[in-house]
Amino acid sequence: MLSVPGSTPMSCIKSANISVLTTDAAELRVIVDDTDWDRVERAVDDYLAAQARAREILRLDGNGRGVPQWWEGMRILRWD
């Protein structure tokens, strides 16, 4: 599992994905933090659109969307 704070540049996430997808891992999950931030949300949406094997398995809205217990939100992605 790779946990990625929302402030991480998308190029870093893509590099990590390329490295991991070349292994024999049965499945991969990525946790992205701070997904209530517009730029993070856009980056995750763009990435999901570009990666046929990736899908979102959990989305937790945060303070900006009325759920303060999840701070600024998070999303969990999975590759099959």
Residue pairs with C-beta under 8 A, 6 or more apart in sequence:
1 28
1 29
1 30
1 31
2 16
2 20
2 28
2 29
2 30
2 31
3 30
3 31
3 33
4 12
4 13
4 16
4 30
4 31
4 32
4 33
5 33
5 34
6 32
6 33
6 34
6 35
6 37
6 40
6 72
7 34
10 43
10 46
10 47
13 30
13 32
13 43
13 47
14 47
16 30
17 28
17 30
17 51
17 79
20 28
21 28
21 53
21 79
27 78
27 79
27 80
28 78
28 79
29 57
29 76
29 77
29 78
29 79
30 76
30 77
31 74
31 75
31 76
32 40
32 44
32 74
32 75
32 76
32 77
33 72
33 73
33 74
34 40
34 62
34 71
34 72
34 73
34 74
35 41
35 44
35 59
35 62
35 72
35 73
35 74
35 75
36 61
36 62
36 63
36 64
36 65
36 72
36 73
37 72
44 56
44 75
44 77
47 54
47 77
48 54
48 55
48 56
48 77
51 79
53 79
53 80
54 77
54 78
54 79
55 77
55 78
55 80
56 75
56 76
56 77
56 78
57 76
57 77
57 78
58 74
58 75
58 76
59 73
59 74
59 75
59 76
60 67
60 70
60 73
60 74
60 75
61 67
61 70
61 73
62 68
62 70
62 71
62 72
62 73
62 74
63 70
63 71
63 72
63 73
64 72
64 73
65 73
67 73
